[in-house]
Amino acid sequence: MIVTIYHLPQRHLSQPNFALVPVSSVVFGWAKHLYKLGGRSSKTITPSDYLQRLSQYLVLVTMSPLDNLLGPPSNSFWFGHLSRFMTRHGWEFQMDVAQNYGPVVNLKGFLGQPILYVYDPKALHNIIVKDHYIYEEPPAFLTSNHLNFGPSLLSTVGDVHRKQRKMLNPVFSIAHMRHMLPIFYKVVGNLSAAMGSRVTDGPQELDMLGWMGRTALELIGQGGLGYSFDPLVRDAADEYGNALKEFLPVLFSLDLLLPSLPYLVRIGSPAFRRRVVNMIPSRRVQRMKAIIDTMYRRSQEIFNAKKAALAAGDKAVTQQVGEGKDIMSILIRANMDAKLDEDKLSEEELLAQMSTLTFAATDTTSNTLARILGLLAEHTEVQERLRHEILTASRGVQPLTYDELMGLPYLDAVCRETMRVHPPVTILSRQARKDIILPFSQPIRGKNGQLMSEILVPNGTQIFLGITGSNLNKALWGEDALEWKPKRWLSPLPDAVTDAHIPGVYSHLMSFLGGGRACIGFKFSEMELKVVLTTLLPKFTFELSGKPIVWNMAGVRYPTVGKENSKPEMPLKVGLYKTPTA
């Protein structure tokens, strides 16, 4: 028997697509949730255990304390709100949830399982800072990342995660960003030259998402790995870059399979599971396998070359791309110098960080840069004002120093406002590992009409952290919170924003998260945004192409031309900037 959830054309490989799901998969998912309520133990579960957990599950979905919270009506018994929330075109529904049901919302998942959508500041602080050890990433998220990248920052928890982060923190410090700035200017200078060669005869339509993606990959390649993926000379992008661009859309299209991963990985050996995957007649599954193989193969090649250079001595390292200042050279050297074995990372962990850093630093920043350029093309007055600020600061002499770059107020305002209104990631997930009380910053009224200042979150509850909901909270940012207004950052922010103590690591925003799992590379990303903008705007003008641009959901939001097109791209009309004559 087949349950049709919703269907999108199969030819659109990168579109999120729940397609056709057997009832057996639904039942397995239900059984999986019962299993999960019992904790992480891998011991054999008896029939009486299942009966006990069945009763716990029924209590959770029929008598949950979360049911007193407001939430939109569910249109599916099987999949609750997920078929509307976790889709390529789910942006409007996510905005409806964030804007119309308050800062703590009751959503429904598989078979009515409650999901908590949260952007209340105090609740967020408890989840990602105060009680972070209780609210961890869901097992499916951790297992998926471990399969995709290995034991890296995105797939580890507890002491292992803290050890990895401790080792990585110094290479993402502001002091190290200053050392990497010349590498950034060199790479973005190549980008500028490549774009200039294509518009010498007049304005041309260029895919700025493609160019930003190639640039971001080369920046993390040279600055992060000491490796050049793409000199930005050829028309075609690097194979690795293409794989990265496809990674999230293809992964998102397999979203319904992810909850089963923690249990599927216990079946047989890795070699057996790979043979099984090879036999699955799904284009999306096979494309996902090819993407992961490409990422792993290239990471292994780079890692081996890096180890060989380090073994040959400092001279060999300085002759590599990055001149030994790249993140991985410093990380491997620091790992070798660690005095205690418990402080060292295994070779598997080091290799995993390479794939993770490359993935994390490419799509999020490049898509944000494409978004900024699109906004500047739409708001020409902002583009002109920003260009004037850059030209005035540079005085015709490039490059700006790190302090000058970070000290441009309007450039900073454009970047912050874009990260506020258009964060590349709109939600992140957590799961309660035990029953716990979650407090609110302000009382909210429940369905029963009574005010609540806190709520019991049952063990096993999935939580969506509302990044967009927090960033666009009208109660804090005002009635114009949904509007893109860079000038709001040129004046003191509203007291409501500063007094809310939003636990984000960046400018009272949740765009880079906060706490112990905040984005470790947010300073790297911020510097990349500003180097690209200060290099391109004095030389080029950007106009809308006239084509309809749609921003799609897929873990990281990405643009396409039109709603039905699956190819990520952002065409803009680019021309050479001519200094006005007196």
Buried (B, 14 or more C-beta within 10 A) or exposed (E): EEBEBEEBEEEBBBBBBBBEBEEEBBEBBBBBBBBBBBEEEEEEBEEEBBEBBBEBBEEBBEEBBBBBBBBBEBEBEBBBBBBBBBBBBBBEBBBEBBBEBBBBBBBBBBBBBBBBBBBBBBBBBBBBBBBBEBBBBBBBBBBBBBBBBBBBBBBBBEEBBEBBBEBBEEBBEEEBBEBBBEBBBBBBBBBBEBBBEEBEEEBEBBBBBBBBBBBBBBBBBBBBBBBBBBEBEEEEBBEBBBBBBBBBBBBBBBBBBBBBBBBBBEEEEEEEBEEEBEEEEBEBBBBBBEBBEBBBEBBEEBBEBBBEBBEEEEEEBEEBBBBBBBBBBBBBBBBEEEEEEEEBBEEEBBBBBBBBBBBBBBBBBBBBBBBBBBBBBBBEEBBEBBBEBBBEBBEEEEBBEBEEBBEBEBBBBBBBBBBBBBBBBBBBBBBBBEEBEBBBBEEBEBEEEEEBEBBEBBBBBBBBBBBBBBBBBEBBBBEEBEEBBBEBBEEEEBEEBEEBEBBBBBBBBBBBBBBEBBBBBBBBBBBBBBBBBBBBBBBBBBBEBEBEBBBBBBBBBBBBBEEEBBBBBBBBBBEBBEEEEE
